[in-house]
Amino acid sequence: MDTATTTRYVHGYSAREAGRLGDQADTLAALLHTGTAYPAGSRVLEVGCGVGAQTVHLVRASPGVHLTAVDVSAASLAEARARVTGAAPGADVVWRAADLFDLPFPDASFDHLFVCFVLEHLADPHRALTGLRRVLRPGGTITVIEGDHGSAFFHPASIFATAAVDCLVQLQADAGGDGLLGRRLQPLLAGAGYGEVRVEPRPVYVDATRPALVEGFTLQTFTAMVESVREDALLAGLITEQAWDRGVTDLRRTAEDGGTFHYTFFKATAVLPAG
Ligand SMILES: C[S@@+](CC[C@H](N)C(=O)[O-])C[C@H]1O[C@@H](n2cnc3c(N)ncnc32)[C@H](O)[C@@H]1O
């Protein structure tokens, strides 16, 4: 999927990454999807659906919608279809392999757009948001969810763990993306011509009293995401092997008794002005 407009997807398309996206979506479903429910009969487009990890939660929260899900990766789409067919068999979903910069839909085809963890991987998120306006009907809404790796802080603090997280941010930037995009959602949406932009920070806080989040977020989502770029970080000479291993060990220590972890997602909604 290397094109002039799409950056290399820093996390790759491995089975392990597909599992991580599923864990992430399931663990964070309430946090990320609360407030997103579309009326039955609405035409909804999910942009960059990946392996369908969010799609399952979208269709469960909005029974009766007509969902179209697109991704550039045909392999991810096949996995998404299998996942959603298994988890929500009655859902009305059309799957399309397509580049979000060149969508094969007529103007104003959709009432609502849903874009989760996609903009951070694009070289030009402004152009993506501007282009998406074409397929949204006037008065329709867009919902965008992004993380921001700069929002990660934890106890015990560790310069090695922070350095490992910084490697991920650097690699994503080298690939043309932005792992710190969450903080830019309001200016991006407003700059792309959307109105009524509202951004809600949605923090995740984890300690030993929240064992499901210790496993599902600190270990299986965040630490797994950092660990997935080990080889690239070492190959790029961003960090020594010893410092990397210490960083990951220290990240894992935040999931042990006495450790704590914080991360903030940003969820934005906006409306396409009429006229
Ligand atoms: C981090 S994944 C997120 C998947 C899903 N939204 C989720 O939250 O689980 C990013 C997805 O965006 C897709 N993507 C990247 N550039 C794209 C483009 N130009 N057009 C369509 N999909 C794209 C990738 O193939 C990948 O599946």
The ligand as a Tripos MOL2 file, in Angstrom:
@<TRIPOS>MOLECULE
LIG
   27    29     1     0     0
SMALL
NO_CHARGES

@<TRIPOS>ATOM
      1 C1         -4.2670    1.1510   12.4910 C.3       1 LIG1
      2 S1         -5.2580    0.4460   11.2420 S.3       1 LIG1
      3 C2         -6.8240    0.8110   11.9530 C.3       1 LIG1
      4 C3         -7.8810   -0.1310   11.5300 C.3       1 LIG1
      5 C4         -9.2410    0.0840   12.2000 C.3       1 LIG1
      6 N1         -9.7880    1.3850   11.8900 N.3       1 LIG1
      7 C5         -9.1400   -0.1070   13.7000 C.2       1 LIG1
      8 O1         -9.2520    0.8730   14.4430 O.co2     1 LIG1
      9 O2         -8.9460   -1.2520   14.1330 O.co2     1 LIG1
     10 C6         -5.1520    1.5960    9.8800 C.3       1 LIG1
     11 C7         -5.8470    1.0970    8.6280 C.3       1 LIG1
     12 O3         -5.9190    2.1460    7.6590 O.3       1 LIG1
     13 C8         -5.7510    1.5730    6.3950 C.3       1 LIG1
     14 N2         -5.3480    2.6050    5.4310 N.ar      1 LIG1
     15 C9         -4.1790    3.2920    5.4030 C.ar      1 LIG1
     16 N3         -4.1490    4.1200    4.3550 N.ar      1 LIG1
     17 C10        -5.3380    3.9670    3.6970 C.ar      1 LIG1
     18 C11        -5.8890    4.5500    2.5250 C.ar      1 LIG1
     19 N4         -5.2120    5.4470    1.8050 N.pl3     1 LIG1
     20 N5         -7.1130    4.1670    2.1330 N.ar      1 LIG1
     21 C12        -7.8140    3.2390    2.8450 C.ar      1 LIG1
     22 N6         -7.3170    2.6360    3.9610 N.ar      1 LIG1
     23 C13        -6.0900    2.9910    4.3870 C.ar      1 LIG1
     24 C14        -4.6910    0.5120    6.6080 C.3       1 LIG1
     25 O4         -4.6820   -0.4570    5.5640 O.3       1 LIG1
     26 C15        -5.0990   -0.0690    7.9520 C.3       1 LIG1
     27 O5         -5.9630   -1.1580    7.8150 O.3       1 LIG1
@<TRIPOS>BOND
     1     1     2 1
     2     2     3 1
     3     2    10 1
     4     3     4 1
     5     4     5 1
     6     5     6 1
     7     5     7 1
     8     7     8 2
     9     7     9 1
    10    10    11 1
    11    11    12 1
    12    11    26 1
    13    12    13 1
    14    13    14 1
    15    13    24 1
    16    14    15 ar
    17    14    23 ar
    18    15    16 ar
    19    16    17 ar
    20    17    18 ar
    21    17    23 ar
    22    18    19 1
    23    18    20 ar
    24    20    21 ar
    25    21    22 ar
    26    22    23 ar
    27    24    25 1
    28    24    26 1
    29    26    27 1
@<TRIPOS>SUBSTRUCTURE
     1 LIG1         1 GROUP 0 **** ****
